[in-house]
Amino acid sequence: MGTMPSLAGQRRRFAVAVPVALALIATFTVLLGPNFPLDLRQSASGLGLLVAGVLAAISCGVRATQTIGRRRRSWRLLMSAAVVAVAGNVWVAIVGADPVASPSAVGNGSIAVALLLSIAGLLSFPSIRRRGIEQLLMSLDGLVAGSAVLVIASVLVYAELLDSVTADVASRSSALLFPVLDVVLATVALLLLLRTSGSDRPALALVTAGFLTYAVADLSFAVLAAQDRFHFGTYLDLGWIAGYLLIALAAWYPSARADGAPEQMEGGSTDARGTVVVFAVLLTAGIVQVGFGTGGHLPAAQAGLWLVLLLAAGTRQMLLAADNAALRRGLEQRVREQTADLSRLARQTEVLLTSVGDGIYGVDHDGRVTFVNPSGAAALGYDAGELHDRPAHDTFHAPAEDGVPFPWSGCYINDAIRHGVVASAEEDMYVRSDGTAFPVEITASPLVDDDVVRGAVVVFRDVTQRREVDRMKSEFLSVVSHELRTPLTSIRGSLGLLAGGKLGELPPRADSLVGIALQSSERLTRLINDLLDIERIQSGTKPMEIEALDACHLLAAAAHAIEGLASATKVRVELGDCSGRVLADEDRIMQTLTNLLGNAIKYSEPGDVVLMDATERDDHVLFRVRDHGRGIPADKLESVFERFEQVDSSDARQKGGTGLGLAISRGIVERHGGRIWAESELGAGTTILFTLPSSPAPRTMATSDGARTLPGSILLIGGDGDLARAITKLLTDEGLDVVHTTTAAEAVARGRELRPRAVVLDLQGLDDGARVVADLRREHALADATLLVYSADDVAPERRADLALGRTVFLTRARVGPEELRERLVGLLDGTTGRHEGFARG
């Protein structure tokens, strides 16, 4: 079997076949014209039938080799029909039989066989998959259509034929055979076109057109032959020639598939078009019978056809009515089942919302409450019905500490509705119906339906107890810091005096016990200090002093600090290549490096080397500490940075340590804006890597006197402490005098005094940035100042007007770090910035 050519190749072949077929039809149309002698026309007719038949056979054969399954069988049957018909025509031409005066039995038989093969081929084409009842109805439709056509033909055309034929049954049957086969063929072709869809329909439309053309020519031949007026060499012969050529074209029509599963019919058998067609055919047959029939005389053949026609139509309608009733009952049952499923689903959803302990409420596009679950209503002190259709933001969102309500434009509900922004784990204050406020943690999500935001859903949780736990934890840390560490220090000192012999020599057994107690107190002290460090890092209560530091200096200082431990364990610490400057708190980074070096030395054997290096990258410096110890399993490379996590549980007893060193190091590095991770190979050693943001060299501006540092003062408003210190350090390196304020009043006062070159407004930590800008705008000296607004997320377009001064740039932390912030600000002051993202004029 051949393979199906590509669609492009099939299209090229079809583009060639169409003009060839049209040229042949045009040629034989000219040759069969009355201007030529009859002998020439008859020869042209015979040649045309032979050429068109051979082309149809070849085309169907080629298509059969390129298809599989039922399609392949159908095209083979059509090829066989064409071959048999051509063979019959050749036989008639050889024996010289006259189709009217002395018809050839072999010729007529071959034509009859060809018609039967064609009908079989059309019936075997794959079509729309239908239910059994639908297939039966389709067959009845075909029977009705065929019988009606035969009735009409018998009245209009064949009445003379039927009357002129002898009463012999065999002669009458022979006379009716070809018209019946032609009508059946035309009917099957039409039904085939109705039964198919999609990519098959164009090709089968050509097949149908070909057989209809052939059937019309055949029927006309029967009429003329009965009237003894037929002879070859007329335009009637074009019907057979065109029919063959249309079937040949159908075989060359492009197809995307060689075969495939029949498509599923959508809908049922209640198609109104089928009923309309059936009754239209019946009505037409009745009109023809009454208007053109032979009065009250109804020939036996027509009576038989009417009997078949009426029985088929009546049976069809009864089956259709029964099927429609069954379909209606099935549809009603499905509706009842789906209604019950929807009710169960609605009840299940209601139970879920009712059972959730957190508060859940939904709002429409205007921010009005559409539903609230019982837990949410109880937490707010309302009944669920009381909150319906009330604006959520105005009803239970607490105002600022000064009593001024927060603007709706800055509410997370508005952000979810207007911009599709999801607010997760955001803290807020809600007000109960009695006026008391309580802290909540919320998650607000847009309510999306068909890609359109219809409102928002908010889940909130009362975190009063969590706040209380945080307060108790802070108190505990205070107790540990003052009440526990102080006596522990005294215990350590006393044990140290005893162990050192300051109070006299101890007996050997007592000396051993004192040594154990001293080691344990030192270990407990380290544990308490590590716990305090980790809590302070995570809570941010221990501020960082950010400054530009040389990476080589940090590595050398860390190696010097750990020299005593390295010498005691006979492990050598080497400093490799190092480059770059970082923005960091020196004490914190020294703590990180000594932690990492201590771990590397602890897990190294005597004589091993621990290597440190630092490499400057695009916007950061990469630090590495490598040992040649036993290594870390792959499944623990991440967990070793968790609290109290060690590779081996026996390490705490054999090698000491609290299991908090790497956790502290990760907290320090991440707070600097870097990251830390481990790479290891069992038996070959471990490398701990971490990054810190780099600090570029100070920027200078060229003047007539040469290069100098960029002068001027910057007013920094808002921001958390660590970020403000980082920004201050970066801008100070540029030669700028940075003044940091946290309130609007202080900002206006210092701005009036300094008249800064630019204002940096960090919305982090500010209750209302728009109010701060409004106060600055009222101060004449600051109304036209250059403003850089730094925010966690993009500022909505409708809010930007409230945050704009003279020349304003909006930047976000997600895309612009402190270093790029410095570059943007310096660009503004240089006059080189004006096209940056977020630029706006106030």
Secondary structure, 3 states (H helix, E strand, C coil): CCCCCCHHHHHHHHHHHHHHHHHHHHHHHHHCCCCCCHHHHHHHHHHHHHHHHHHHHHHHHHHHHCCCHHHHHHHHHHHHHHHHHHHHHHHHHHHCCECCCECCHHHHHHHHHHHHHHHHHHHHCCCCECCHHHHHHHHHHHHHHHHHHHHHHHHHCCHHHHHHCCCCHHHHHHHHHHHHHHHHHHHHHHHHHHHCCCCHHHHHHHHHHHHHHHHHHHHHHHHHHHCCCCCCCCCCHHHHHHHHHHHHHHHHCCCCCCCCCCCECCCCCCCHHHHHHHHHHHHHHHHHHHHHCCCCCCCHHHHHHHHHHHHHHHHHHHHHHHHHHHHHHHHHHHHHHHHHHHHHHHHHHHHHHHHCCCEEEEECCCCEEEEECHHHHHHHCCCHHHHCCCEHHHHHECCCCCCCCCCHHHCHHHHHHHHCCCEEEEEEEEECCCCCEEEEEEEEEEEEECCEEEEEEEEEEECHHHHHHHHHHHHHHHHHHHHHHHHHHHHHHHHHHHHCCCCCCCCHHHHHHHHHHHHHHHHHHHHHHHHHHHHHHHHCCCCCCCEEEEHHHHHHHHHHHCHHHHHHHCCEEEEEEECCEEEECHHHHHHHHHHHHHHHHHCCCCCCEEEEEEEECCCEEEEEEECCCCCCCHHHCCHHHCCCCCCCCCHHHHCCCCCCHHHHHHHHHHHCCCCEEEEEECCCEEEEEEEEEECCCCCEEEECCEEEECCCEEEEEECCHHHHHHHHHHHHHCCCEEEEECCHHHHHHHHHHHCCCEEEEECCCCCCHHHHHHHHHHCHHHCCCEEEEEECCCCCHHHHHHHCCCEEEEEECCCCCHHHHHHHHHHHHHCCCCCCCCEEEC
